[in-house]
């Protein structure tokens, strides 16, 4: 029998038996992946000993080191490549009185305490290597005596393979997983390193950042969120499937209640989900205030078969004017309004069809024009319509529009001269300035028109408090 001094300098005092079993399972899973052999087996025999069996190349005593394995370092998806070896597990088994036998075609390994070479007064843990019992044995069989079913189950639940969580979507950086309990699990290459109380999904990170590598310790537990949050964002931003996007967008509905999951507090993730939804579903994105103020558009959208998706203002600002992954415009309220207006058809009224009182008001157009020195040349016609498009900012039906080269006025404005003249002058100001309501150019143009109109009032009549009948009716 040969003896191999494990030279364990530091014992992980807080490790329980299941932590040590975790390391044995991790090595077995790595060997399965490296050799593309069948699934590992974890079972209890008739003598109540537990076995962790892989079907790879077989363990040698040289593997009982704590140095990083070059082969594992070259493989992107292995578990045990962070300087964590079997020695920590073997030391824990010894301290917790669990007997270990490791069988492979290269020999059988057990543990005992022996004198350290050249230091007879020091006892250290040694691996005792004896001849193999079966030279054709396939793989490695770890046999553990003294551990319980609970130890085994707790160890197994640290691995994605045994968690029962399913992969919802794969990306080059990691996987989005179903969440099977009240908390989410964060895995790195299939080993659980953290739990999150307010995440929407669980995650398996397979592409490690420098921050993650730095945060990983010998225990592989309690890795902080700051180490992996950026990688989880990247995973979510790489998702293209509707299932993950739908769950993210549905969760956006909770942002006003304070029940939003933490992933949706990352604006980029919410924007990404919205783009996926826009390309795969018939949706209109609105903020809470928009859905309240623009109820006419909400009704229009629903009647046309659209789903209203409520989003925060900061997400709306990010997606406004953007396109989705199919190249389509993001259907927020402004885009929906624009599309609706582009398809809108006016119901124009021939002046001869107006009532006598409406026609009397309509016929004042030349006199109103004379007050401002004549209608601008870029106005071709003043049209009357029964129906009007919705205003951009107030979400109510417009009473007048500058629709080059025509001014369109809603028929209801012919109720009296004051309504009609005010609306007409307002739209003439748009025609003169070529600007929208909230611009300084429009305000200046409107001021100029009001000044020209006021200049027709005789100063003596003003002093007497008499307002002339400017329009002659």
C-alpha positions in Angstrom: 0.0 0.0 0.0 1.2 3.5 -0.9 0.5 6.6 1.2 0.1 10.0 -0.2 0.2 13.0 2.2 -2.7 15.3 1.4 -0.8 18.3 3.0 -4.0 20.0 4.1 -2.9 23.3 5.6 -6.3 24.9 6.2 -9.5 23.1 7.2 -12.8 24.6 6.3 -14.3 24.5 9.7 -17.8 25.6 8.7 -18.2 22.9 6.0 -20.9 20.3 6.6 -21.0 16.8 5.1 -23.2 18.0 2.3 -20.5 20.6 1.2 -18.0 17.8 0.8 -20.5 15.6 -1.1 -21.1 18.6 -3.4 -17.4 18.5 -4.4 -17.6 14.8 -5.2 -20.7 15.3 -7.3 -19.1 18.3 -9.0 -16.1 16.2 -10.1 -18.3 13.4 -11.3 -20.4 15.8 -13.4 -17.2 17.4 -14.8 -15.9 13.9 -15.8 -19.2 13.1 -17.5 -19.1 16.3 -19.5 -15.4 15.9 -20.5 -15.8 12.3 -21.6 -19.3 12.5 -22.9 -20.2 9.4 -21.0 -23.6 8.5 -19.5 -25.2 10.2 -16.6 -23.6 9.9 -13.1 -25.4 7.7 -10.6 -26.1 8.5 -6.9 -27.5 5.6 -4.9 -27.5 3.8 -1.6 -26.4 0.1 -1.5 -27.6 -2.7 0.8 -25.0 -1.8 3.4 -26.4 1.8 3.6 -23.3 3.2 2.0 -23.8 6.0 -0.6 -22.2 5.9 -4.0 -21.4 8.7 -6.4 -20.4 7.0 -9.6 -19.3 8.4 -12.9 -18.3 6.4 -16.1 -15.3 8.4 -17.2 -11.6 7.7 -17.3 -11.1 6.8 -13.6 -9.5 8.8 -10.8 -5.8 8.6 -9.9 -4.2 9.6 -6.7 -2.5 12.5 -8.5 -5.9 14.1 -8.9 -6.0 14.7 -5.1 -4.3 18.1 -5.4 -5.7 21.6 -5.1 -4.1 22.9 -8.2 -6.1 24.1 -11.1 -6.5 21.5 -13.7 -5.3 22.7 -17.2 -7.8 20.4 -19.0 -10.7 21.9 -16.9 -9.4 25.4 -17.5 -9.7 25.0 -21.2 -13.3 23.8 -21.0 -15.9 26.6 -20.7 -18.7 24.8 -18.9 -17.0 22.8 -16.2 -17.6 23.2 -12.5 -14.3 22.5 -10.8 -11.8 24.9 -12.3 -11.4 27.5 -9.6 -8.7 25.8 -7.5 -11.2 23.8 -5.5 -10.1 20.2 -5.3 -11.2 17.0 -3.6 -8.8 17.6 -0.7 -11.3 20.0 1.1 -14.0 17.3 0.7 -11.7 14.5 2.0 -10.7 16.6 5.1 -14.3 17.4 5.8 -15.3 13.7 5.6 -12.5 12.8 8.0 -13.5 15.6 10.5 -17.2 14.6 10.3 -16.4 10.8 10.7 -17.5 9.8 7.2 -15.5 6.8 5.9 -14.4 7.1 2.2 -13.4 4.6 -0.4 -12.6 5.7 -3.9 -12.5 2.9 -6.5 -11.2 3.1 -10.1 -9.2 0.9 -12.4 -6.1 2.7 -11.0 -6.6 1.6 -7.4 -8.6 1.9 -4.3 -8.1 5.0 -2.1 -9.0 5.3 1.6 -8.1 7.8 4.3 -6.2 7.6 7.6 -4.0 9.7 9.9 -0.3 9.1 9.6 2.9 10.7 10.7 4.1 13.4 8.5 7.4 12.5 6.7 10.4 13.7 8.7 8.0 15.1 11.4 7.1 12.1 13.5 5.2 14.2 16.1 2.8 15.5 13.5 -0.2 13.5 12.2 -1.7 14.5 8.9 -4.4 13.1 6.7 -3.0 10.6 4.1 -4.6 8.9 1.1 -3.9 5.2 1.3 -3.6 3.7 -2.2 -4.0 0.0 -2.7 -4.1 -2.1 -5.8 -7.4 -2.0 -7.8 -9.9 -4.7 -7.2 -11.0 -4.6 -10.9 -8.6 -3.5 -13.6 -11.4 -3.1 -16.1 -13.5 -1.0 -13.8 -15.1 1.9 -15.8 -15.1 5.3 -14.2 -14.8 6.2 -10.5 -17.0 5.2 -7.6 -16.9 7.3 -4.4 -18.3 5.2 -1.5 -19.4 7.1 1.6 -20.3 5.5 4.9 -21.8 7.7 7.7 -23.7 10.3 5.7 -27.5 10.6 5.7 -30.2 10.9 3.1 -30.5 14.5 4.1 -26.8 15.1 3.5 -27.1 13.6 0.0 -30.3 15.5 -0.9 -28.9 18.8 0.4 -25.8 18.3 -1.7 -27.8 17.4 -4.8 -30.0 20.5 -4.5 -26.9 22.6 -5.0 -26.8 21.4 -8.6 -28.9 22.5 -11.5 -29.0 18.9 -12.7 -31.1 17.8 -9.7 -33.0 21.0 -9.0 -36.0 20.3 -11.2 -35.7 23.8 -12.8 -36.1 23.8 -16.6 -34.3 25.9 -19.1 -36.5 28.5 -20.6 -33.9 29.9 -23.0 -30.3 29.4 -23.7 -27.9 32.2 -24.6 -24.1 32.3 -25.2 -23.6 33.8 -21.7 -25.9 31.5 -19.7 -29.4 30.2 -19.3 -32.7 31.6 -18.0 -34.4 29.0 -15.8 -37.8 28.5 -14.4 -38.3 29.5 -10.8 -39.6 26.5 -8.8 -39.9 28.1 -5.4 -40.3 31.4 -3.6 -36.7 32.3 -4.2 -34.5 32.2 -7.3 -31.3 30.3 -7.6 -28.1 31.6 -9.2 -25.9 28.9 -10.7 -22.4 29.1 -12.1 -21.8 26.3 -14.5 -24.6 24.3 -12.8 -23.5 24.9 -9.2 -25.7 27.1 -7.0 -23.7 30.0 -5.6 -26.5 32.4 -4.4 -30.2 32.8 -3.9 -32.4 35.8 -4.7 -35.7 36.6 -3.0 -37.1 39.0 -5.6 -35.9 37.7 -9.0 -38.4 36.7 -11.6 -36.2 33.8 -12.9 -33.4 31.5 -11.9 -30.1 31.7 -13.9 -27.2 29.5 -14.8 -24.2 31.6 -15.8 -21.8 29.8 -18.1 -19.7 32.6 -19.3 -17.8 34.1 -16.4 -16.7 37.7 -16.0 -13.6 38.9 -14.1 -15.9 40.0 -11.3 -17.4 36.6 -11.0 -14.0 34.8 -11.0 -12.8 37.1 -8.3 -15.9 36.6 -6.1 -15.8 32.8 -6.3 -14.2 31.3 -3.2 -13.4 27.9 -2.0 -16.8 27.5 -0.5 -18.6 28.6 -3.7 -21.4 30.0 -1.6 -22.8 33.5 -0.8 -21.5 35.1 -3.9 -22.8 38.7 -3.9 -25.1 40.2 -6.5 -22.6 42.8 -7.5 -20.5 40.0 -8.9 -23.1 38.5 -11.2 -25.8 41.2 -11.9 -24.1 42.5 -15.1 -23.8 39.0 -16.5 -27.5 38.3 -15.7 -28.4 41.6 -17.5 -26.4 40.4 -20.5 -28.2 37.0 -20.5 -31.6 38.7 -20.5 -30.5 41.1 -23.2 -29.5 38.2 -25.3 -32.9 36.4 -25.1 -35.0 36.5 -28.2 -37.8 34.1 -27.3 -41.4 35.3 -26.5 -41.7 33.2 -23.4 -39.1 35.1 -21.4 -40.1 38.4 -22.9 -43.8 37.9 -22.1 -43.0 37.1 -18.5 -40.8 40.3 -18.3 -43.4 42.5 -19.9 -46.2 41.0 -17.8 -44.2 41.8 -14.7 -43.9 45.5 -15.8 -47.6 45.8 -14.9 -46.6 45.6 -11.2 -44.3 48.6 -11.1 -46.9 50.9 -9.7 -47.7 48.5 -6.8 -44.1 48.1 -5.7 -44.2 44.4 -6.5 -41.9 44.6 -9.5 -39.2 41.9 -9.7 -35.7 43.2 -9.6 -34.8 42.4 -13.2 -37.4 44.8 -14.4 -35.8 47.6 -12.4 -33.0 47.5 -15.0 -34.3 49.8 -17.7 -32.4 48.1 -20.5 -34.0 44.8 -19.7 -37.5 46.3 -19.8 -36.7 48.0 -23.1 -35.4 44.7 -24.5 -38.5 42.8 -23.5 -40.7 45.5 -25.0 -38.9 45.2 -28.3 -39.4 41.4 -28.4 -43.1 41.8 -27.5 -43.6 44.4 -30.2 -42.1 42.1 -32.9 -44.2 39.1 -31.8 -47.5 40.5 -30.5 -50.1 43.1 -31.3 -49.4 45.6 -28.5 -49.5 49.3 -27.7 -47.2 50.5 -24.9 -48.6 53.3 -22.7 -47.6 54.9 -19.4 -50.3 54.9 -16.6 -51.0 58.6 -17.3 -51.3 58.1 -21.0 -53.8 55.2 -20.5 -55.9 57.5 -18.3 -55.8 60.6 -20.5 -56.0 58.9 -23.8 -58.9 56.7 -23.1 -60.2 57.3 -26.7 -57.0 55.7 -28.0 -57.2 52.9 -25.5 -60.7 52.1 -26.8 -59.5 52.4 -30.4 -56.6 50.1 -29.7 -58.6 47.4 -28.0 -61.3 47.5 -30.6 -58.6 46.9 -33.2 -57.3 43.9 -31.3 -54.3 45.5 -29.6 -53.2 44.5 -26.1 -52.4 47.6 -23.9 -49.1 47.1 -22.0 -48.5 49.6 -19.2 -44.9 50.6 -18.8 -43.0 53.2 -16.7 -42.2 56.6 -18.1 -38.4 55.9 -18.3 -39.1 52.8 -20.4 -41.5 54.7 -22.7 -38.8 57.4 -23.2 -36.3 54.7 -24.2 -38.5 52.9 -26.7 -40.2 56.0 -28.3 -39.2 56.3 -31.9 -37.3 53.0 -31.9 -37.8 49.9 -33.9 -38.1 46.3 -32.7 -36.0 43.3 -33.7 -38.0 42.9 -36.9 -37.5 46.5 -37.9 -41.0 47.6 -37.1 -41.7 50.8 -35.3 -42.3 50.4 -31.5 -46.0 50.8 -31.1 -46.2 53.3 -28.2 -49.0 55.8 -27.9 -47.4 58.4 -30.2 -46.7 55.8 -32.9 -50.3 54.4 -32.6 -51.7 57.9 -32.8 -49.6 58.6 -35.9 -50.7 55.4 -37.6 -54.3 56.1 -36.7 -54.1 59.7 -38.0 -52.4 58.5 -41.3 -55.3 56.2 -41.9 -57.9 58.8 -40.8 -60.5 60.0 -43.4 -62.3 63.3 -43.0 -66.0 63.6 -43.6 -66.0 66.9 -45.5 -69.2 69.0 -45.8 -70.0 71.0 -48.9 -70.8 74.7 -47.9 -74.1 74.3 -49.7 -75.1 71.6 -47.3 -74.6 73.9 -44.2 -77.6 75.3 -42.3 -78.4 79.0 -42.9 -76.8 80.1 -39.6 -73.7 77.9 -40.3 -73.4 79.4 -43.7 -73.6 82.9 -42.4 -70.6 82.3 -40.1 -68.7 80.4 -42.9 -69.2 83.4 -45.3 -67.3 85.7 -43.0 -64.0 84.0 -44.1 -63.1 86.9 -46.5 -63.8 89.5 -43.9 -61.7 87.7 -41.3 -59.0 87.4 -43.9 -59.1 91.2 -44.6 -58.4 92.0 -41.0 -55.0 90.4 -41.3 -54.2 91.7 -44.8 -55.6 88.7 -46.6 -55.3 84.9 -46.2 -51.7 83.7 -46.6 -50.9 82.4 -50.1 -50.0 78.9 -48.9 -53.6 78.3 -47.8 -55.5 76.8 -50.7 -58.9 76.2 -49.1 -60.8 76.4 -45.8 -62.7 73.0 -45.4 -65.4 72.0 -43.0 -65.5 68.4 -41.7 -67.9 66.5 -39.5 -65.0 64.3 -38.1 -61.5 65.3 -36.9 -58.3 63.7 -35.9 -57.3 63.5 -32.3 -55.0 66.2 -30.9 -51.4 65.0 -30.3 -51.1 66.3 -26.7 -54.6 66.5 -25.3 -55.9 63.2 -26.8 -59.3 64.9 -27.7 -60.8 65.5 -31.1 -59.3 68.6 -32.7 -61.5 71.6 -33.6 -59.1 72.8 -36.3 -56.1 71.5 -38.3 -53.5 73.0 -40.6 -53.2 70.2 -43.1 -51.1 71.8 -45.9 -52.3 73.2 -48.1 -55.7 73.4 -46.4 -57.2 74.4 -43.1 -59.8 72.0 -41.8 -62.3 73.2 -39.2 -64.7 71.0 -37.3 -68.4 71.7 -38.2 -69.3 72.4 -34.6 -67.1 75.6 -34.7 -69.8 77.2 -37.0 -72.1 77.4 -34.0 -71.1 81.1 -33.7 -68.7 83.6 -35.1 -66.5 83.7 -32.0 -65.7 80.0 -32.1 -65.1 80.0 -35.8 -63.0 83.1 -36.0 -60.8 82.0 -33.1 -60.2 78.6 -34.6 -59.5 80.0 -38.1 -57.0 82.6 -36.8 -55.3 79.8 -34.7 -54.8 77.6 -37.8 -53.7 80.6 -39.9 -50.9 81.1 -37.3 -49.8 77.5 -37.9 -49.8 78.1 -41.7 -47.7 81.2 -41.3 -45.2 79.8 -38.8 -45.1 76.2 -40.0 -44.7 75.3 -36.3 -46.6 73.4 -33.6 -48.6 74.9 -30.7 -45.8 74.8 -28.1 -43.2 76.6 -30.3 -42.1 80.2 -29.9 -42.5 80.7 -33.7 -46.2 79.8 -33.5 -46.7 82.1 -30.5 -45.2 85.0 -32.3 -47.3 84.4 -35.4 -50.5 84.2 -33.4 -49.5 87.4 -31.6 -48.9 89.2 -34.9 -52.4 88.1 -36.2 -54.1 89.3 -33.0 -52.3 92.6 -33.4 -53.4 93.1 -37.0 -57.0 92.3 -36.0 -56.9 94.7 -33.1 -55.6 97.5 -35.3 -59.0 97.8 -37.0 -60.6 99.0 -33.8 -61.0 102.9 -33.9 -59.2 104.5 -31.0 -62.1 106.8 -30.2 -64.5 103.9 -30.0 -62.1 102.2 -27.6 -62.1 105.3 -25.4 -65.9 105.2 -25.5 -66.0 101.5 -24.6 -67.6 100.7 -27.9 -66.5 97.5 -29.7 -67.3 97.9 -33.5 -69.1 95.2 -35.5 -66.0 94.4 -37.4 -67.5 91.5 -39.4 -70.7 93.5 -40.4 -73.2 91.0 -39.0 
